Amino acid sequence: MQANVGGVDRVARIVVGVLLVALAVSGQIGVWGWVGIVPILTGTFRWCPAYLPFGLSTCKRPG
């Protein structure tokens, strides 16, 4: 698996994921907040399978 999630994208995914999970734990948005686990994982591993069919990558290209 080649990394396809860059720096800003990675941070945004992790922040949004943690926020969703925190809201789900606190009972403010219900069980759908647990979907926040997905962006946490894709940000942590720097790989998003949804980018593959489109050939997308937010990583900087090597010089």
N, C-alpha and C positions, 0 to 999 in steps of 0.2 A: 504494500500500500504506500503510494507516494503521497506526501502531504499536499493537500489542496486548499487548506484553510489558513489564511495569512494572519498577521498580527492583530490588526484592528478587528477583523471578522472574528477572530478567536476570542478576544476579550469581550466583544459584544455578545457572542453566544453564551459564554460562561456567565456573564452578569445577568442576562435575561433569563437563563435557565435557573440560576440560583433564586432570582426574584420569584419566578413562577412556583418553584418548589416551596419556597418560604410562605407564599400566599396560600398554597394548598395545605401546608402543615398547620397554618393558623386558622384554616377553615374559611377564609375569605372568598376563595374562588372555586372551591369544590375539587373534585377528583381530576378534572381536566388540567389542573396545575401541574400534575405529575408528569405531563408531557415535557416539562422543563428538563427532565433527565436527558432527553435526546440532545438538545443543544449543549448541555454540560459535557456529554460524552464526545460529541463531534468537535467541540472546542479543545477538550483535553487531549484527544488523540490526533488533532489537526487533520482529520480526514472526514469528508462528508460524502456519503454514497449518492446523495441527490445531485451532486455536481458532476458525477461521471458521465451520464448520458448526454450532457450538454457541453462537455469538455471545459468546464469552468474551473478556475483556480484563482484564489485571492492572494496566493503567495507571490512574493517578489521574484521576478525572473533573474536567474544568475547573470551577472554582468556581462 
